[in-house]
Amino acid sequence: MAIKISQNFDAGAIEVISSEQVNAIELKLRKDSHANFSQWFYFRLQGARQQNAVMRILNAGNSSYPKGWDNYRAMASYDRENWFRVETEFDGQIMTIRHTPERDSVYYAYFEPYSWERHLALLAFAESSPLVHTEDLGNTVEGRDLNLIVVGNPDAKKKIWMIARQHPGETMAEWLIEGSLRALLDTSNPIARRILEQAVVYVVPNMNPDGSVRGNLRTNAAGANLNREWMTPSLALSPEVFYVKNRIAETGCDLFLDIHGDEGLPFVFVAGSEMLEGFSETQMQEQQRFIDSFCAASPDFQTRYGYEASKYSDDVLTLASKYIGHTYKCVSLTLELPFKDNQNLPDTAVGWDGARSMKLGEAMLQPILTSLMAASADSAI
């Protein structure tokens, strides 16, 4: 059977330079739609059963985040359900993936994909609960549905918002959302029940459907980086942000969580809003309370490694969590998950993956409840 590399499927992305010899396959990362970002890859290899496949990604050093390849291992799967890590090396320019497939067909990806079909199945699962109704916020650039999941009573006093996959290649974000939703809709979960006694939870599992299906890392179909669009979103360039921003304006917001993935840092961490002008001591205490509770809830979460507040420049309010924190004076956090392993609790077989992300999403209910309880106690004084 001849060697074949393909990528014409949901979220597939790679350019094939040469695939005549199994031990000298040459590939290139493909750019996002109408943008210069490149990092995400997802492709299928056929015809290499029991052969030493050597796949060289020639332009890895020119990718958007070349430090992301240091100590990185690519993910592989035979059935697209069970993913594992394979030998990967990076010399500063070329990234080489080495693997001996046990079957005729094998998939490789930058991170465990979260398919559009799984996204639709998640919407259906959520809506099967009497606690949920879903809203169609509008169409994406290419006409896909942008859906909002509303959990609990919209008349509840507190409004919690969670969004994921502004950057579509950060699939760990939607895995986390699935974990949070499954825990939140579990009627035997006392933390979830307490949350929904006090709050309604608004969830956008996928902010960037077009980019997800196209196999983009950071942009939508029009080439917009959605996490730089929150000041002036437009229906032409960034309808996804336009619709969500307007819906938040209708509901208000008491806690905002924007879920992402970081290419370089092998840790789970948050970026807060303390750099914002007018950020009060009360806001700092509320933010720290959430962070401390998250640390207690999950050993996967940590505070030693992350972003410096000085990372953010004058355009800080174009970012979702900063815009919301500034506008609504609430706890507003960007949560970052790793593409690599979690160096705190490494797993040599799978590294950080979808299952770990889901568990973290479940654990995140604890700091959400802590924040709600603290707010209730403060209001009672």
C-alpha positions in Angstrom: 0.0 0.0 0.0 1.4 3.4 -1.0 2.0 6.0 1.6 -0.7 8.7 1.7 -1.1 11.8 3.8 -4.5 13.5 3.9 -6.1 16.4 5.7 -9.4 17.0 4.0 -11.6 16.4 7.0 -13.0 18.3 10.0 -10.2 20.5 11.4 -7.6 18.8 9.2 -4.5 21.0 8.4 -1.2 20.2 6.8 0.7 20.8 3.6 2.4 17.8 2.0 5.8 18.4 0.3 6.9 14.8 -0.2 5.5 11.4 0.9 7.2 9.0 -1.4 9.4 7.4 1.3 8.0 6.5 4.7 11.2 7.4 6.5 11.5 10.8 4.7 8.0 12.4 4.7 8.2 16.2 4.4 5.4 18.4 5.5 4.7 22.1 6.3 2.3 23.8 8.7 -0.6 25.5 7.0 -1.5 29.1 7.7 -4.9 30.1 9.2 -7.6 31.4 6.9 -6.7 35.0 5.7 -4.0 35.3 8.4 -0.4 34.5 9.0 -0.8 32.3 12.1 0.5 28.8 11.8 0.8 26.1 14.4 -2.1 23.7 14.3 -1.7 20.5 12.4 -4.0 17.4 12.1 -3.5 14.8 9.4 -3.9 11.1 8.5 -1.2 8.8 7.5 -2.0 5.6 5.6 0.1 2.7 4.4 2.8 2.7 7.1 1.8 -0.2 9.2 4.9 -1.6 11.1 7.2 0.8 9.3 9.3 3.4 10.9 7.6 6.6 9.8 9.6 9.8 10.0 7.6 12.9 9.4 9.5 16.2 9.2 7.6 19.5 9.5 10.0 21.8 7.7 8.7 25.2 8.8 8.0 24.5 12.5 10.7 27.1 13.4 8.8 29.8 11.5 5.5 29.0 13.3 3.6 31.5 15.4 5.0 30.0 18.7 8.2 28.1 18.0 8.9 27.8 21.7 5.8 25.6 21.8 7.8 22.8 20.1 10.4 22.7 22.9 9.8 19.4 24.9 6.6 18.9 22.9 5.3 15.5 21.8 2.7 15.1 19.0 -0.5 13.3 19.7 -1.6 10.2 17.7 -4.7 8.1 17.5 -6.0 5.1 15.5 -9.7 5.7 16.2 -9.8 9.4 17.0 -11.1 8.5 20.4 -8.0 7.3 22.2 -5.0 9.6 21.8 -1.4 9.1 22.9 1.9 10.9 22.6 4.7 9.9 20.1 8.4 10.7 19.9 8.9 14.2 18.7 12.1 16.4 18.4 12.7 20.0 17.4 16.1 21.4 16.3 15.0 25.0 16.2 13.7 24.8 12.6 12.5 21.4 11.8 10.1 19.3 14.0 10.4 15.6 13.5 7.7 13.1 14.5 8.8 9.4 14.6 6.3 6.6 15.0 5.8 3.0 14.0 2.1 2.6 13.4 0.5 -0.6 14.4 -2.4 -0.2 11.9 -2.8 0.9 8.3 -4.4 4.2 9.3 -3.2 6.6 12.0 -4.0 10.3 12.8 -1.6 12.9 14.2 -2.6 16.2 15.7 -1.1 19.2 17.6 -3.6 18.4 20.4 -6.5 16.0 20.9 -9.2 17.5 18.5 -12.7 18.4 19.6 -14.8 17.8 16.5 -17.8 19.7 15.2 -19.8 16.6 15.6 -18.9 16.3 19.2 -19.7 20.0 19.7 -23.2 19.3 18.3 -23.5 16.3 20.5 -22.6 18.4 23.5 -25.4 20.8 22.7 -27.8 17.9 22.4 -26.7 16.4 25.7 -27.0 19.8 27.5 -30.5 20.4 26.1 -31.7 17.0 27.3 -31.6 18.4 30.8 -34.6 20.3 32.1 -32.2 22.8 33.6 -31.1 23.9 30.2 -32.3 25.8 27.2 -30.1 26.8 24.2 -30.1 30.0 22.2 -29.0 30.6 18.7 -27.1 33.9 18.9 -26.6 34.3 15.2 -24.5 33.1 12.3 -20.7 33.0 12.0 -18.9 34.5 9.0 -19.6 31.3 7.0 -23.1 30.8 8.3 -22.6 28.2 11.0 -24.6 28.4 14.2 -23.3 30.2 17.2 -25.0 28.7 20.2 -25.4 29.7 23.8 -26.2 27.1 26.6 -28.2 28.6 29.5 -28.1 26.5 32.6 -30.5 27.4 35.4 -33.0 30.2 36.0 -32.3 33.3 33.9 -33.9 35.3 36.7 -31.2 34.2 39.2 -29.5 37.1 41.0 -25.9 36.1 39.8 -24.9 35.8 36.2 -21.9 33.6 35.3 -20.4 33.5 31.8 -18.0 30.9 30.4 -16.7 31.0 26.8 -14.2 28.8 25.0 -12.3 28.4 21.8 -12.0 32.0 20.7 -8.8 30.5 19.3 -10.2 27.4 17.6 -7.0 25.3 17.7 -7.1 25.5 21.6 -9.3 22.5 21.7 -8.6 21.7 25.3 -10.8 24.7 26.1 -14.0 22.9 24.8 -12.9 19.7 26.5 -12.9 21.7 29.8 -16.3 23.2 29.0 -17.7 19.7 28.5 -16.4 18.6 31.9 -17.9 21.7 33.6 -21.3 21.2 31.9 -21.5 17.5 32.7 -20.7 18.3 36.4 -23.1 21.2 36.4 -26.0 19.1 35.0 -25.4 16.2 37.4 -28.3 16.5 39.8 -26.4 14.4 42.4 -23.6 16.9 42.4 -24.1 19.1 45.5 -21.7 21.8 44.3 -23.6 22.2 41.1 -26.9 22.3 42.9 -25.6 25.1 45.2 -24.4 27.1 42.3 -27.7 26.9 40.5 -29.6 28.0 43.6 -27.8 31.3 43.3 -26.8 31.8 39.7 -27.6 31.2 36.1 -24.6 30.0 34.0 -24.3 31.1 30.4 -21.9 28.9 28.3 -20.6 29.4 24.8 -18.7 26.1 24.2 -17.3 27.2 20.9 -16.8 30.9 20.0 -15.2 30.1 16.7 -17.0 27.4 14.8 -15.6 28.4 11.4 -12.0 28.3 12.5 -12.6 25.0 14.3 -13.8 23.3 11.2 -11.2 24.9 9.0 -8.3 23.8 11.2 -7.2 27.3 12.2 -5.1 27.9 15.3 -6.2 31.5 16.2 -8.6 33.1 13.7 -12.1 32.8 12.3 -12.9 32.5 8.6 -12.4 36.2 8.0 -8.9 36.1 9.5 -9.9 37.9 12.8 -8.3 37.0 16.1 -11.5 37.1 18.1 -9.7 37.8 21.4 -8.6 41.2 20.0 -12.1 42.2 18.9 -14.0 43.0 22.1 -13.8 46.8 21.8 -15.3 47.1 18.3 -16.6 43.8 16.9 -18.3 43.9 13.6 -20.8 41.7 11.8 -18.5 41.6 8.8 -15.3 40.6 10.5 -16.2 39.2 14.0 -19.9 38.5 14.3 -19.1 35.8 16.9 -17.9 38.5 19.4 -20.5 41.0 18.3 -23.3 38.6 19.3 -21.8 37.4 22.5 -20.8 40.8 23.7 -24.3 42.1 23.1 -25.9 39.2 24.9 -23.7 39.8 27.9 -24.8 43.4 27.9 -28.4 42.2 28.2 -27.8 39.8 31.1 -24.9 41.5 33.0 -22.0 39.5 34.4 -20.8 38.7 37.9 -18.1 36.2 37.0 -16.4 35.7 33.6 -14.2 32.8 32.6 -12.5 32.7 29.2 -10.9 29.3 28.5 -7.7 29.1 26.4 -4.6 27.0 25.7 -0.9 28.1 25.9 1.5 26.7 23.4 4.7 27.2 25.5 4.0 26.9 29.2 3.5 23.3 30.5 1.2 24.5 33.3 -2.4 25.3 34.1 -2.8 29.0 35.3 -5.0 32.1 35.1 -4.4 35.6 33.9 -6.3 38.1 36.0 -7.4 41.7 35.6 -5.2 43.4 38.1 -3.5 45.5 35.4 -6.7 47.3 34.6 -7.1 51.0 35.5 -9.4 51.3 38.5 -9.0 47.7 39.6 -10.0 47.9 43.3 -8.8 46.2 46.4 -12.2 44.5 46.6 -11.8 43.1 43.1 -8.3 41.9 44.0 -9.6 40.1 47.0 -12.4 38.5 45.0 -10.0 37.4 42.3 -7.6 36.0 44.8 -10.4 34.1 46.6 -11.3 32.4 43.3 -7.6 31.5 42.6 -7.0 30.1 46.1 -10.1 28.0 45.9 -9.1 26.6 42.5 -5.7 25.7 44.0 -7.5 23.7 46.7 -9.9 22.1 44.2 -7.3 20.7 41.8 -3.6 19.9 42.0 -3.5 20.5 38.3 -3.9 24.2 38.9 -1.0 26.3 40.1 0.0 30.0 40.5 3.8 29.9 40.3 4.1 30.0 36.5 2.0 32.2 34.2 1.9 35.6 32.6 3.3 38.8 34.0 0.7 41.6 34.3 3.1 43.7 32.2 2.5 41.3 29.3 -0.6 43.4 28.4 -0.3 46.6 26.4 -2.5 49.6 25.7 -4.9 47.5 23.7 -5.7 45.4 26.7 -9.4 46.1 26.5 -9.6 44.4 23.2 -9.2 41.1 25.1 -12.4 39.4 26.3 -11.6 39.0 30.0 -10.1 42.4 30.3 -13.0 44.1 28.6 -15.5 42.3 30.8 -13.6 42.9 34.0 -13.3 46.6 33.2 -16.9 47.0 32.1 -18.7 44.9 34.8 -16.2 45.2 37.6 -16.4 41.5 38.3 -13.9 38.6 38.6 -12.9 38.1 35.0 -10.2 35.5 34.2 -8.4 33.9 31.3 -7.7 30.3 32.1 -4.8 28.7 30.2 -4.3 25.0 29.8 -1.2 23.4 28.2 -0.7 21.9 24.8 2.2 19.9 26.2 2.1 18.0 29.5 1.3 19.5 32.9 4.8 19.7 34.4 3.3 19.6 37.9 1.7 16.1 37.3 3.2 14.7 34.1 1.7 11.7 32.3 4.3 10.1 30.0 1.7 8.3 27.9 -0.8 11.0 27.0 0.6 14.3 28.5 -2.2 16.8 29.0 -5.3 15.7 27.1 -9.0 16.0 26.7 -9.8 13.8 29.8 -7.5 15.9 32.0 -9.2 19.1 30.7 -12.6 17.7 31.5 -11.6 16.8 35.0 -10.3 20.4 35.5 -13.6 21.7 34.2 -15.4 19.6 36.8 -13.1 20.9 39.6 -13.6 24.5 38.5 -17.1 24.3 40.0 -15.6 24.6 43.4 -14.0 28.1 43.0 -17.2 29.2 41.2 -19.2 28.2 44.3 -16.7 29.8 46.6 -17.0 33.1 44.8 -20.8 32.9 45.0 -20.8 32.1 48.7 -18.4 34.9 49.5 -20.5 37.4 47.5 -23.7 36.2 49.4 -21.9 36.6 52.7 -20.7 40.1 51.8 -24.2 41.2 50.7 -25.6 40.0 54.0 -23.3 42.2 56.1 
